[in-house]
Amino acid sequence: MYRTLAFALGLAALGCSKSAPPADDPLAIPSPEELAAYQLPAKGTAPAAAPEAAPAAEVAVGPDGPESITIAPLTVSDDPAEIEKGKALFAGKGCVACHRIDETKLVGPGLKGVLSRRSVPWVQRMILNPDAMLKQDPVAKKLLAEHLTPMPAQGVDPQTELPALVAYLKSL
C-alpha cells in the first residue's frame, strides 16, 4: 500500500498529471487534506461492521411449486396421438440428452413415474420455467444438489407442446 502511494506521489511530483482527475474517479489519488482527514480505528479495535441485510422472506411453496410461476390449468390427455406427439417432442427438444425414460439417472433424474412423484402443475412449472423453479422451489433445489446440473429452458410452447409432453410423461 505504501509503495503504491509513494509511486503515485512520485508521479505527481514529476508532473505526469497536469489536470485533476474527476471527483467520482475511484482511482483518483487523495489529496493530503483528504488523507489527513481519514482516521484509522484505534489500535486493538475492529472496524465497524457493515449492517447485516435482512434475510429474504421465505415464501411457502406447496407440492405444486411456487404460485408466483404462473401456469394455465392442464388436463392430461391419454390420447395415443397426443402421447406420440409428446414422445417426438421429448426427443426433438433434446430431453433425451439428460433424461432416461426409466428410473435410471443420466444427467438428470429418470422420468418413469414422475407424475406419481410430482404433481402436474409442478411438472408444468419445471418444464416451462426451470430457472425460477431452481431458485424458488425446495424440491427443484434438492434435485439440483443431487444431480449437479441445472435443467435448461427448452422453449416449450405452453399451448401447443406442453400438453403433449406431459401426456407422454404420464404414459411412462
C-alpha positions in Angstrom: 0.0 0.0 0.0 2.8 2.4 0.9 4.7 1.6 -2.3 1.6 2.4 -4.4 1.1 5.7 -2.5 4.8 6.6 -2.9 4.7 5.7 -6.6 1.6 7.8 -7.1 3.1 10.8 -5.2 6.3 10.4 -7.2 4.4 10.6 -10.5 2.6 13.7 -9.2 5.9 15.3 -8.2 7.3 14.6 -11.7 4.4 16.4 -13.2 2.9 13.5 -15.0 -0.5 14.5 -14.1 -1.3 18.1 -15.2 -5.1 18.0 -14.6 -7.1 16.9 -11.6 -8.9 13.6 -12.0 -12.7 13.7 -12.0 -14.2 13.8 -8.5 -16.0 10.5 -9.0 -12.9 8.7 -10.2 -12.4 5.7 -7.9 -8.7 5.5 -8.8 -8.0 9.2 -8.0 -5.2 9.9 -5.6 -6.5 11.5 -2.5 -5.2 15.0 -1.6 -3.0 15.4 1.5 -6.0 17.0 3.2 -8.2 14.0 2.4 -5.5 11.7 3.7 -5.2 13.7 6.9 -9.0 13.5 7.5 -9.1 9.7 7.2 -8.9 8.1 10.6 -8.0 4.6 11.2 -9.7 2.7 14.1 -7.8 2.8 17.4 -5.2 0.1 17.9 -6.8 -3.1 19.2 -10.3 -2.2 18.0 -12.1 -3.7 15.0 -13.6 -1.5 12.3 -17.3 -1.1 12.5 -19.1 -3.9 10.8 -21.5 -3.2 8.0 -25.1 -3.7 9.0 -26.4 -7.1 8.1 -29.0 -7.3 5.4 -32.4 -8.6 6.5 -32.9 -12.2 5.3 -35.2 -12.6 2.3 -38.7 -13.6 3.3 -39.1 -17.3 2.7 -42.1 -17.9 0.6 -44.1 -21.0 1.4 -44.1 -23.4 -1.6 -46.6 -26.2 -1.8 -46.4 -29.5 -3.8 -47.4 -27.7 -7.0 -44.4 -25.4 -6.9 -44.3 -21.6 -6.4 -47.5 -19.9 -7.3 -45.6 -16.9 -8.5 -44.7 -19.0 -11.5 -48.0 -18.8 -13.4 -49.3 -21.7 -15.5 -52.6 -22.4 -17.2 -54.7 -25.4 -15.9 -53.9 -28.5 -17.9 -55.9 -31.7 -18.4 -53.6 -34.5 -19.2 -54.6 -36.5 -22.3 -54.4 -40.2 -22.7 -54.9 -40.0 -26.4 -52.3 -42.2 -28.2 -51.7 -39.5 -30.9 -51.0 -36.8 -28.2 -48.6 -39.2 -26.4 -46.8 -39.9 -29.7 -46.5 -36.2 -30.3 -45.1 -35.8 -26.8 -42.6 -38.6 -27.4 -41.4 -36.9 -30.6 -41.1 -33.5 -28.7 -39.2 -35.2 -25.9 -36.6 -36.3 -28.5 -36.7 -33.2 -30.6 -36.3 -30.8 -27.7 -33.3 -32.7 -26.5 -34.7 -34.0 -23.3 -33.2 -37.4 -24.1 -29.7 -35.9 -23.7 -30.3 -35.6 -19.9 -33.2 -37.9 -19.0 -33.9 -41.5 -19.4 -37.5 -42.8 -19.6 -36.9 -45.4 -16.9 -35.7 -44.8 -13.3 -32.1 -44.6 -14.2 -30.2 -41.3 -13.7 -28.4 -40.0 -16.7 -27.5 -36.3 -16.2 -31.0 -35.5 -14.7 -33.3 -37.9 -13.0 -35.0 -40.8 -14.7 -38.6 -39.9 -15.6 -40.5 -43.1 -15.3 -43.4 -42.4 -12.8 -42.5 -38.7 -12.5 -46.2 -37.9 -12.3 -46.7 -40.2 -9.4 -43.9 -38.3 -7.5 -44.7 -34.8 -8.7 -48.0 -33.0 -9.4 -48.9 -32.0 -13.0 -48.6 -28.2 -12.1 -45.1 -28.8 -10.6 -44.0 -30.6 -13.8 -45.5 -27.8 -15.9 -43.6 -25.2 -14.0 -40.4 -27.1 -14.1 -40.6 -27.6 -17.9 -41.7 -24.0 -18.7 -39.6 -22.1 -16.2 -36.8 -24.2 -14.8 -34.6 -21.2 -13.8 -37.3 -19.8 -11.5 -38.0 -23.3 -10.1 -34.4 -23.8 -9.2 -34.3 -20.5 -7.3 -37.7 -20.8 -5.6 -38.8 -24.5 -5.2 -37.2 -26.6 -2.5 -37.8 -29.9 -4.4 -36.1 -28.4 -7.5 -33.2 -27.1 -5.4 -32.8 -30.6 -3.9 -32.8 -32.2 -7.4 -30.1 -29.7 -8.4 -28.0 -30.6 -5.4 -28.3 -34.3 -6.2 -27.7 -34.1 -10.0 -25.4 -31.0 -10.0 -26.7 -29.8 -13.4 -29.4 -27.2 -13.8 -32.2 -28.1 -16.2 -32.1 -25.6 -19.1 -35.2 -24.0 -20.6 -36.1 -25.7 -23.8 -38.5 -23.2 -25.2 -41.6 -25.4 -24.8 -44.7 -23.7 -26.1 -47.3 -23.9 -23.2 -50.3 -24.2 -25.5 -49.1 -26.5 -28.3 -46.2 -28.6 -26.9 -46.6 -28.8 -23.1 -49.8 -30.8 -23.1 -48.3 -33.4 -25.4 -45.1 -33.6 -23.3 -47.0 -34.0 -20.1 -49.2 -36.7 -21.7 -46.0 -38.6 -22.7 -44.5 -38.3 -19.2 -47.7 -39.6 -17.7 -47.5 -42.6 -20.0 -44.1 -43.6 -18.8 
